[in-house]
Amino acid sequence: MSFPEELKYTEDHEWVLIEDDVVTIGITDFAQEQLGDIVFVELPEVGDSLETGKSFGVVESVKAVSDVYAPVSGEVVEINEELPDDPEVLNNSPYDDGWMIKLKLADSASLDELMDVSAYQEFVEKD
Amino acid sequence: MMSTAGRGLVLDENLLFEKSQPGRVGYSIASLDVPDVTPDNSLLREEIADFPELSEVDVVRHYTRLSTWNYGVDSGFYPLGSCTMKYNPKVNEAAARFPGFTDIHPQTPEALNQGALELMYNLQHDLEEVSGFPAMTLQPAAGAQGEFTGMLMIRAWHEANGQQRHKVIIPDTAHGTNPASAALCGYEVITVASDGVLSQEAVAAVMDDDVAALMVTNPNTLGLFEADVRAICDLVHERGGLVYADGANLNALMGISRPGDIGIDVMHFNLHKTFSTPHGGGGPGSGPVGVVEKLEPFLPAPVVTKDAEGYKLEYDRPESIGRLKSFYGHFSILVRAYSYILSMGGEGLRRATELAVLNANYIRARLEGEYELPNKQRSLHEVVFSEDGLQNDCHTLDVAKRLIDYGYHPPTIYFPLVVHGALMIEPTETESKQMIDEFCDALLAIAEEAKSAPELLKQAPVRAKVKRLDEATAARKPILRWPQES
């Protein structure tokens, strides 16, 4: 399982890539492996406002349906439109082609709550 | 192992579309002896593409062959956790086929439907006695609609008290339909984590004056009794909230503990689980809802009442949440449940519960050690193992598939979500010790295979009609029409 150094992570197994005031969000390698084969993805619409900790989408696998939670607050500026048609991309490429949404940050302070790679690795091992 | 010998006559079967032969028909219909009429053009289809052309025997064999691939509780053990797949006694079917029930129309005047109304009235009374609630509706079509009905009544009660509350608390061990029912009624769902069972502290931490209700499944989806339920109900009531109980697991309480006596305000029944009416494809279901007195005015109209002149359908209920279902619910299912209650009697219902709990605990005792049991609290009617003890990268799915080779319907898997790779076994009171021992022998043999010959699990099922299905492709790229789009 791989966890790229440059990303930040949440306890709900999402990753966050921070580039100035825009963040890209997806689910981690650990999350996709736990879920198994992903068969359905539901994303928000561009322009939606997300609030930290609230569900912004759904990922469904052959085993289970899971909500995906916004790690930070902000406005959706882009979504990965390929994903709903090709949900397996989340399994095959969780960090690259499997990105889910891009958010324009409402408040950069909430980024401080996120884990770095070593903290996340420790969290996954405990889990 | 169940005998699966003699499979030489398990027949393959193509789609009806593939069997079609141009010009083949089932019947020759006599020529018209009335004037020909051409329908208006707007009502005509231009063409019916590839409509199958078949003889009667083609069609009869098609569906008969498909039916031989079926598996039901009349075929064998069906340990599907949380579903209470108990045997459906044939006496229920006999009762439901009485001409007095089958030949009536729901719009027959009350005076001519007294028998049917009496049955509904008596069933309401019996369910009230089992649950401890003073009032009941038989209308909801099944469990989830029962939840919806219950939550609508909770909302109506708050509104009648001049309150708009927005949140519903649901523990992570509740049935999966609970959050959907709450959301359909416009509530925001607050999930609370439980440590096997729900604690007062966990509820207290999220309970406030904006919480309309707590929805609790008792025993919960781990098969564990919510031991603090009375104190938790008090806590919710103190802040003006109500408590909804999902009665899907009533087969662990029936005749022993009454939800209405321990602080629950609303509960739905699943007659197709606890009261032996057909479940799954054989349904339909039925989800009566019992309520405490203060919620009685909000019950869906009509309710069955009785006065000096006889039984009546009472429609004059100004505070009612309205109608949930055409006519009076799934009436013939109500007949089956009533037949079950009368044939079991109060003692029999209690005995069914005791045996259901005993069977689940016997399975637990035989499998614990080989299969990992994450929650050590005492089990009630079902037991949930995790996949953590499985060797050689074998998973719950592999165990479930391998059970098919041994001749058993697999248990519920990957639910509840709080258990890693859950294997959720509910034997019900139906099964004998011999059957349960054979089933446990099979699961123990599979655990052994996982250690010594894991490929047997990975390739399973090998003895079934179809081998391991590609579930991911079936879900991602389903073929939903004929001819297949190119």
Boltz contact constraints between the chains, C-beta under 6 A:
constraints:
  - contact:
      token1: [A, 37]
      token2: [B, 472]
      max_distance: 6.0
  - contact:
      token1: [A, 39]
      token2: [B, 475]
      max_distance: 6.0
  - contact:
      token1: [A, 39]
      token2: [B, 476]
      max_distance: 6.0
  - contact:
      token1: [A, 62]
      token2: [B, 471]
      max_distance: 6.0
  - contact:
      token1: [A, 62]
      token2: [B, 472]
      max_distance: 6.0
  - contact:
      token1: [A, 63]
      token2: [B, 414]
      max_distance: 6.0
  - contact:
      token1: [A, 64]
      token2: [B, 414]
      max_distance: 6.0
  - contact:
      token1: [A, 64]
      token2: [B, 417]
      max_distance: 6.0
